[in-house]
Structures are given as C-alpha cells and as structure tokens.
Amino acid sequence: MIDGRRVLVIVPAWNEDAGLATTLGEINKELPDADILVVDDGSTDRTAKVAAAEGAIVARLPYNLGVGGAMRLGYRYALEYNYDVAIQIDADGQHDPSYVPALLRELDNADLVVGARFGGEGDYQARGPRRWAMRLLSGVMSKLAGTRLTDATSGFRACNRDLIEFFAGWYPVEYLGDTVESTVGAIRCGYTVRQVPVAMRPRTTGKPSHSPLRAMVYLARAGLVLLLALIRRVPTQAPHTMASA
C-alpha cells in the first residue's frame, strides 16, 4: 500500500535478462510497498527466471505480442487482484522509479498521468522525422485533452482504478497503439490525462535505432496510428459499466 492505495508496477519484458535484475532492484528500493508484475512477452532467454529470483510476480506469454499485448495482460491482472493504481515501467532501465511518487500525486487530479520526456526535466533529445512525429502527436493530443501533453509516446505512466478497468477490456496491441491510441482512446472516453516532467536515462540493454530510413518509417506509422486512434470506435463507457448495465 502507498498512501492507502494498492499499487502494481507492470514491467513488460522481452529478452531483458541482462539488465532486468538491476531495474527490479531499483523499483524495489524506491517502491518497497508496491507489488511488481513482470510480463514475460515470449522471451527466449532467462527473463522469467531473473524476474522470479528478484521476487516479482511473473506472467508468461507463450509468444511475443509486443508491449500492447503484454500491458493488456498486466491490466487484466491488476483488475482481477483489485489494485487501485497500475504503473508501467520499462525493463531496460530508461524509466527512473524515483519519479513514481510525482506520478502518484498527480493521479489525485487525473485518471492517467504520463511521465513526459520533453516537459522540462532532463536532456532527452529526439531529432529529424522521429521528433517531427512526436511534435505532431503531442500537438493533437494536447488539443484533444485540453492540457499540455509533450510526450505522446512515453511508456512511463500511471493510471487509477477506473482506467485499469477500462484498459483491461480495451487496450490496443498494435505498434504505438499502447501509447498513442490508448491515450487518445482514454481522452475520447472522457478520462482526464495529465503529465509530469521526468528525466529519461540511457537504456541499459538493447540498441536504439537512429537510421534515417527507420525514422521515416516511424513518422509514417505514427501518423497512421494517430489517424486510426481518431476514427476507430472506442467504448462509450468503461467495459465494466457496460457489463453491469
């Protein structure tokens, strides 16, 4: 329990055994009163064993679904076990769990709080088409949400129980859907979205791609995902509300 709320930290992980122990150790140190769920997204390495050795709850997917599929499972777990807050933290060490208390405080004013890399904290940079895509997405989302949202693709976020229920029944699994479409869907359904500035750290595992071709592909995909998010049908009520109506 943190401030009277049951908090679940969801860590989607795909072949992250190299740095996962460090990430989980840091989460345990910063958030000793939270539970940690590692969703092993079809890994072929020792990700599940490392997570279990660090004391995390482990859920294993039989094959790789991507972050969206892993997070959908995480939200369903959070709903089934009655958590009040779900927090997403990546397994690669980029997300600093010391910012979680700030996210939790802002949850008093919102249903979804995004840790924003471009909110004035830290020196994270994105250039070229990747940055253009982020600015486009952030501009549209800010307009929709009626507040400043500078980082549409951040996976560092926290949500309350209402959104846990919503995401457990409806959560996009497509590329970028887990960040862009999920946020647009929440806004379109009337949930309140806010951000807090966070500093992003270099990843401890894996390699980021900065090639011009991949950046252009990213830009095209981001535009397509945004278009789908704006036109795709979303529930007009949270799924649990519809079920009990």
Helices and strands as residue ranges (DSSP letters): E 7-13, H 20-30, E 35-41, H 47-53, E 57-61, H 67-80, E 85-88, G 97-99, H 100-106, E 112-116, H 128-145, E 157-160, H 161-169, I 177-181, H 182-188, E 193-197, H 212-231, H 239-244
